[in-house]
Amino acid sequence: SSLSTKPGKTIEDPALLKFEAETGVISAKAEGKYGTEYNNVHINGDGTILSAGIEGNVSLDKNGAYVGVDAMASIAEGSVSTGTTIAGVTVDMTAKGHVGAVGGSGKIRYEYGVWEVEAEAALGIGGGVGFKIDFSKLLE
């Protein structure tokens, strides 16, 4: 789909609102997968010491829509996600944790066969959860 602005004019890839700023002093990441592209189990993890960021985004384009806001500062944060792919459909679950943190975030995204929802909040300590379902390979 596209966004109509005036008769006879459309915007194919409009970014309606976007801003971002981020910092992290120490970061680490790990990931693993067992299986094939269409049938597997996978896990990812990451962590950051002394991080801060702010981001906002509302967009609509020919591939989908995204609404998100994130404002978080923390002494330490980490996340772990795990999921599985069966017959080309991937389902991922994510858990996040924060220590010495303040802020919150939320996002909803749909883009050509991918649904993603996340929410988190922290004051001192906190956490968040999210899920993602990717069935784009079935649409190919």
SULSUL-V581356 format. One line per field, one symbol per residue. burial: + if it has 24 or more other ideal C-beta (glycine too) atoms within 12 Angstrom, else -. A space follows every 50 residues. Layout:
burial->???
This chain:
burial->-----------------------------------------+---+++-- ++----+-++----+++++++++++++++++++++---++++++++++-- +-++++++++---+++++-+++---+++-+++++------
